[in-house]
Amino acid sequence: MQVYSKRNTSVQLTRSLFGTEKVVIAVVQSKPLPGSPDYNDESMDDIYTFAVEEAKRYSIGGVHAIIVENHGDIPFLKPNDIGYETPAFMSIIAKLVADVTSLPIGINVLANGALPAMAIAKASNAKFIRVNQWANAYIANEGLIEGEAAKVSRYRSWIGAKDVKVFADVHVKHGAHAIVADRSIEELTKDAEFFGADAVIATGQRTGDTATYEELEIIKNSTSLPVFVGSGVNKDNVAEILSIADGVIISSSLKKEGVWWNEVDTTRLDDFMKAVRFK
């Protein structure tokens, strides 16, 4: 029997999903959707067009995959309070984005809406979902957020979506982890893998704040899964991050003025991808 190292296992998974060893995943952050506080009766065609144009810019710029995310729906609801309207609109956005690019598409429904994300992925032929709390629990801005692994794994099987991968945050941003403070980052990483995640994500404390290299090293050394950094990545630190991680998830630093709700700045995107190519 051939024995594979953790490194070889991660490379196999990233290559099979994205066709490359080191992966750049960009985020299409939708405008506020109907039902959210900042939605002001904007036409759905305009909302869809914004997302499609963002995806086109990313695709032309050379990223390897795109996540569709409802970041405009601040403040976010807890998973069980997310209405039917959110996955309905996001399914259309995801399918339109998939139709204008040849890139793998992922889904992230905030906050921690793993069940609707899996449904959207199935409806739009997306390849993966991001889940901020897959195992264990933490206190987020929205309150107590519990791991969704048990429910979502069964739901994925029920709807025939076993090919949809799960990217799970470890020690996720925007929250306090006092509930699991007696367990190490190493153990929390192992929990995510044990409960069936396909990749794990390291983050900083908030959007735009990168994970520490110490924490990234701990996570990388605790799992055979691909490890991504999901916040705070920019052209100046991406080379060092990718010397450890298998990929990055990026948004804010590619937007005009570095602000997440602005549209993609193609100059920033070009500069970033040059830093990736010549790392």
N, C-alpha and C positions, 0 to 999 in steps of 0.2 A: 504494500500500500504506500502511495506517495504521500509524503508529509509536506504540507504547505505552511509557510511562515505567515504571520499576521500581515506582513507587507504584501505578499503575493495574493492573499485573500482579498484585501482591500482593492488592489489593482484590478483583479478580475471583476469585482462588482462594479467599480466605476467605469471600466471599459465596456462592460455589457450594457450598462444603463446609458452611458453618455459618449462612448466611443473615444475616451481619452483618459489618461492616467490622473491628471490634475484638472479639476473641474471648476468652472465659474458658473454659478447659478444667479441670474439677475431676477429681481422682483418687480412685477407689474402690480403696483399698489392702486387699486381702483379708487375712483372718486366715491364720495359718500353714496351709498345705495339707499333706495326707498326703505323706510323704516328706521333709518338712523337719524340722530339729531341734526346733523349738518346737511342732510338732503334737502334741497330747496327747489323741488319740482323740475329739476333739470331733465331734459328728455333722455330716455334710455338710449336712443341712437347716439347722442353726444357722449354718454358714459361709455358705451361700447366702442365708439370711435377712438376715444382717448386711450383706452386699453390696447386696442389694436395698433395704434401708432407707436405707443411705447414698445410693444413687442417687436415691431418692425425695426425700430432703432437698435434694440438689443441684438436682434438677429443679424443685421448688417454689421454691427460692431464686433461680432465674433464670439459672443458668449455661448456656452454649451447647453444651457437649459434655462427655463423660465418658471418662476413660481407666480401664480395668480393669487392675490391676497386682498382681503377687504379692509385694508388699513384705514380707509376713510370713514369707517363706521365707529370711530371713537365717541364716547367711551364704550368699550366692548362689553358684550353680555357674557354671562357664564354659559357653558355649553347647553344646558337644558332650557335656557331662555331664548336661544337663537330662533328667530321665526322662520316660517317656511319660505318667506320671500328671499332671504339671503342666499340659500343654495340654489333657488330658481334663477336669480339674476347671475350668480357666479358661474353656474353651469353654462349659460350662454356666453359669458365673457371668456371662459376657458376654451370653449369650442371655437370661438372666433379667433382667439389667439393661436390655437393649435393649427387652424386652417391657413393662417398667413405665415407660418414658420414651419420649418422641418425639425424644430427642436423638441426634445422631451419637455412635457409640461408637468408642473407640480401644483398642488393646491394647499393653501393655508387659510383656514377659517378661524378668525379671532373672535373670542379667546378660547383656545383649546377645543374648537369645534371639530373633533376628529370624525365623528359620525357623519355630519353633513359633508365634510371634506371627502370622505370615502365615497359617498353617494355622487358628489360632483365629479370625482375622478372617474368613476364608472361611466357616468353619463357623457363625459367629454373625452374619454380615452386618454386621460392623464396617466402618467407613469408612476407618480409618487405623491404622497402627502407629507406635510410637516405637522408634527404634533408637539406642542410645547411641553406637555406633561403626559408622558406615556406610561410611566410607572411611578409609584409613590405619590406624594402630594406636596403642595406648597401654598403659601399665602401670596396671592397676586393682588394687583390693583382691584380686580373684580371680586376678591374674597377667596375662600377656600377652593382650590382647584385640585381635583383628584385625578389620578392616572386613568387613562381610558383604554388601556391595553385589552382587558378582558372583554369589554363590550365590543370594541372595534374589530378585534380579531374574529369574533364570532359573526359580526355583521359582514365583514369582508368575505368570509366563507359563504354566508347565506346569499349574498347578491352576485356571487361568482366573480369576485374582484381580487383573487389571490395573487394576480400578477402586479397589483398596485403595491409599491414599496412604501414603507414607513420610515421617515426620517424623524428621529426623536431627539429633542433637546435634553441635555444633561445640565442640571443646575441652572435652569432657564432664567433669563433676564426679567426685569420688572416684577420682582417678588422677593419674599423672605423665605428662607428654608429652615426655619427654626424647628419645624416638625420633624425633619430628618437630620438635624444637626449632629446627632450622635452617630451618623453614618458618613463615611468618607466619600469623596468624589469618585474614588475608585469603585466603591461598592455601588453607588448610584449608577455609574456607567455600566457595570456588570448587570444590574437589574434591568436596564433598558434592553440589553442584548438578550438576557434570559427570557424576557417577556416578548420577544419576537420582533424587535426593531431591526431594520435592515441597514441603517446608518445612524450615527449619533452626531449631535451638533453642540459645539461649545459657544457660549455667548459671554458678553460682559454684563454689566448691571442694568443697562438700558439700551435703547436703540441708538446706534452710533458709537457705542462703547465696546471696545474689543475685549475678547477673553485674554486673560493673562497667559503668557507663554508657559508658566509653571502649571496652570490648570490644564492647558491644552496638552502638554506633555503627559500629565497624569491620565487624562482621558484616552489619549492615543495608546498609552502603554497598558490600558486596562481592558482593551477590546480587540477583537479580530475584525470588527466592522469598519467601514470607511468613516473617517472623522472629518466633519466640516466645521468651519467657523462661521457663525451666523450673525455677527454684528461687528461694527467698527473696522471693517476692512477698507483699505484705501491703497492708492498706487505706491505709497511710501512703505507700507508694511506687508504688502501681499507676498513679496518674495520670501521674507522670513517666515510668514505664516505657512506658505505652501511647502516650505522645507520640512514642516512637521505634518500639517494636515493634508488630507486628500482633496479638499476643495473648499470653496468659499461661497457664501450666500451674501449678495451685495445689493444695495439700493441707494442709500442716502448719498454716498460720496460720488455717485454717478449722475446725480440730479443737479439741475441748475442751482448754483449757490450752495450746494451740498445739503439741500433741504428735501426731505423725503416726499413731500406732497407736490413738488415741482416736477416738470417733465424732464425726461432724460436729456442730459447735456452731451452731445455727441463728441465734443472735444475731450471732456472728462472721461468718457467711455473709451475713446481711442488711446488716451494716455494710460489708462488703467490696463487695457489689454496688452499694450506694449510692455508694461512692467511684468505682466504675467508671462508673455512669450519669451522674454529675455531674463527671466529670473535666474 
